[in-house]
Amino acid sequence: MGQIVTQNISADLLAVLTTTAGLPATGRDFMSIQCQFRKDGDPSFNNKTMTAINFVELGSGFYRITF
């Protein structure tokens, strides 16, 4: 799913993390997550550095990633 965002505007991505059994993956911290993104038209993915500020657990396996 894509989202168009104007330059210099932050955007939030809601992510649902699950275990291999399909259960909510709770208690993850930013150091245990690797995030990559690709802008439309770019040939390759870029790494996003995760921090305690831009990776927040919302509960029940839901997390917010701020770009």
Beta strands, then each sheet from edge to edge (+ up, - down):
strand 1: 12-16
strand 2: 35-37
strand 3: 46-48
strand 4: 55-59
strand 5: 62-66
sheet 1: 1+ 5- 4+
sheet 2: 2+ 3-
end
